[in-house]
Amino acid sequence: MRNLVRGGIILVVLSLCIYAQTRPGKNLQIGDESQKAETSLIKADNAKEQESNTKLVKTTAMVSAAKAAGASRGSFMATAYCLKGRTAMGGGVRRGIIAADPRVLPLGSTIVLGAGSYTGQYKVTDTGGSVRGRKIDIWVPTCSEARRFGRRTVSISMLEK
């Protein structure tokens, strides 16, 4: 009986040690080093924020430029997909491609998509099994990201060549 209790206590202590080591937290810094680390973290956060603001301005400018050209195609129902393999045009799947009905958006055409954080320039390189009419599928690398995207209405503009 004592051996069972000792074994249980040892298991609890080991699991607490492992949990403490894998738990994310701040590293202990001593003296000036901690202030330098905080300063570098703040600078890194500011740089990331500035970079995301720059991307937003660029994509917003692309959407505005495409709409100004009078090439708006209107709103489409968008979903995301995460399948691996070849597209209808023969290339591999990657970020920046969509699947669309070729009667509505021809294969090889470049579009500007307005969809929140997915706003940007995309190329129509695929057709989907159930992508008919004003529906598109946006390729994303993970299925969890596809589930997060869900189904939403997006605006599409054609880029003039």
C-alpha positions, 0 to 999 in steps of 0.5 A: 500500500505504501508503494502505491501512495509513493508511486502516486506522489511521484507521478503527481510531482513529475507531471507538475514539473512537466506542466511547469516547463511546457507552460508559456510564460515570461522568461526571468530577466535580471537587471538591465537585460529585462528592460532591453528585452521589453524595449525590443519586444515593444519595437517588434510589436510596433513594427508588426503593427506598422507592417499590417497597416501598410498591407491594409493600405496597399490592399485597400488601394488595389480595391479602390483602383480596380473599382475606379477602373469600372471593372466591378463584378459585384458580390459573390458567395465565398467559401474556403478550401484546403485540399491539396493537389493540382488546379484545373490549370495544372499548377499546384495549389497555393495562396492567392488562387481561387476556384470559380465558375469559368462561365462567370470568371474565366480561368487565368483572370486576375481579380481583386477580392474584398473580404476583410483580412483576405482582401487582395489580388487573386488568380482564378486557376481552379474550378470546383465541383460545386462552384457554380454561378456567383460562388468562389472558393479561396484556397487556404493552407489549413482546414482549420483556417477554412472553417474559420473563414466559413461562408461570407459575401465578398466583393470582386473586381476584375483587373484590367490587363 
